[in-house]
Amino acid sequence: MPEIAVSLALTLGVVQKQVLGKNPQRVYALVVNNSAEEIFLGLGIPAVLDQGIPLLISGSNYEISLVNPWHGSISAISRAGTPTLLITEW
C-alpha cells in the first residue's frame, strides 16, 4: 500500500486546465465533480467541451485503477461557472 497520497480540490473554468500531470508510478486516482456544472476530461490531450470523458453534476466521477490504468496527464474544462474538481491520487 502506498505511503503518500495526493488530495486536491481544484477550481476550474471555461478554459481547459491540466489537473494531473503524467505519472508513471500512478496506481490509483479518483476524479470527482463536486459541483452543479458539467466537466469534461481529456486524457493526454487538452480537454474540450462535449468531448472526452463527461463528469455530470454532483458526484459524477472517473476512477483510474489497476483494472483501468492511465499514467498520462489529465486535463479538465467546465461548461460554465467555476466548479470544483476533487482529486485523490497515489
Buried (B, 14 or more C-beta within 10 A) or exposed (E): EEEEEEEEEBEBBEEBBBBBEEBEEBBBBBBBBBBEBBBBBBBEBBBEBEEBBBBEEEEBEBEBEEEEEBEBBBBBBBBEBEBBBBBBBB
